[in-house]
Amino acid sequence: MAEENAYDMVVRAEIAIEILDRARGIVTARIHELEADDPVAAEDLRRRRLELVDLQHAIHVNDRETVENVIATWSPRVNDESLFWREF
């Protein structure tokens, strides 16, 4: 039973990491769109993308609260790009 629970925690942490990977991908795509025409906005997005990297690095298997918060907050955003940009 404990092994199954540990496995579930690993899977949930991996899901959270993948969600943040998708969020970073959305931001990276926008950065590429903006680079030529609005380098200041592109640089701002680069800084904000680093915040996603920091959040991603804060995910630990034993920190269920962070894992579940990332999933609850970011999953809807990466599945709806207009929501993503409204809330990002």
C-alpha positions in Angstrom: 0.0 0.0 0.0 2.8 2.5 0.9 4.5 1.6 -2.4 1.4 2.4 -4.4 1.0 5.7 -2.6 4.6 6.6 -3.3 4.1 5.6 -6.9 1.0 7.8 -7.1 3.0 10.7 -5.7 5.7 10.3 -8.3 3.1 10.2 -11.1 1.4 13.3 -9.8 4.7 15.2 -9.5 5.6 14.1 -13.1 2.2 15.4 -14.2 2.8 18.8 -12.6 6.2 19.0 -14.2 4.7 18.2 -17.6 2.0 20.8 -17.2 4.7 23.5 -16.5 6.7 22.3 -19.5 3.6 23.0 -21.6 3.2 26.4 -20.0 6.9 27.2 -20.8 6.3 26.1 -24.3 3.3 28.5 -24.7 5.5 31.3 -23.4 8.4 30.4 -25.6 6.2 30.4 -28.7 5.0 33.9 -27.8 8.6 35.1 -27.2 9.5 33.9 -30.7 6.5 35.8 -32.2 7.5 39.0 -30.4 11.3 39.0 -30.7 11.5 41.0 -33.9 8.7 43.5 -33.4 8.7 44.0 -29.6 12.0 42.9 -28.0 11.1 44.6 -24.7 7.9 42.5 -24.4 9.9 39.4 -25.4 12.5 40.0 -22.7 9.7 40.5 -20.1 8.3 37.1 -21.1 11.7 35.6 -20.8 11.9 36.8 -17.2 8.4 35.5 -16.5 9.3 32.1 -18.1 12.2 31.9 -15.6 9.5 32.0 -12.8 8.0 28.9 -14.3 11.4 27.2 -14.3 11.8 28.1 -10.6 8.3 26.8 -9.8 9.1 23.6 -11.8 12.3 23.1 -9.8 10.3 23.6 -6.5 8.3 20.4 -7.3 9.2 17.6 -5.0 7.5 14.2 -4.8 7.0 14.6 -1.1 5.4 18.0 -1.3 1.9 17.0 -2.2 0.5 20.5 -1.6 2.7 22.2 -4.2 2.2 19.4 -6.7 -1.6 19.5 -6.4 -1.6 23.4 -6.5 0.4 23.3 -9.7 -1.9 20.8 -11.3 -5.1 22.7 -10.2 -3.8 26.1 -11.2 -1.9 25.4 -14.4 -3.7 22.5 -16.0 -6.7 24.6 -17.0 -4.4 27.4 -18.2 -2.4 25.2 -20.5 -5.5 23.6 -21.9 -7.0 27.0 -22.8 -4.6 29.5 -24.2 -6.8 32.5 -23.8 -7.2 31.7 -20.1 -3.5 31.2 -19.9 -2.7 34.7 -21.2 -5.5 36.3 -19.0 -4.1 34.7 -15.9 -0.4 34.7 -16.7 
